[in-house]
């Protein structure tokens, strides 16, 4: 269960964990947005100079949920940074 700053609560199902790849995949399975399809992955990739790159990929249907979910992802990235 994840609670966003605006109070939105969603339920997520962990689809896979890959410690070696530093990757997690998950799907939203409940909450007020109730997408027909949602799949996302988070991964930390090594970069030159001891730096890291954080990659967050999200697929969602129907298309009209793309904008509100993108706003939540943007907020999450700001918090993680």
Secondary structure, DSSP 8 states (H G I E B T S, - for coil): -EE-TTS-EEEEEEEEEETTTTEEEEEEEEESS--SEEEEEEEEEE-GGG-EEEEEEEEEESGGGHHHHHHHHHHHHHHH-
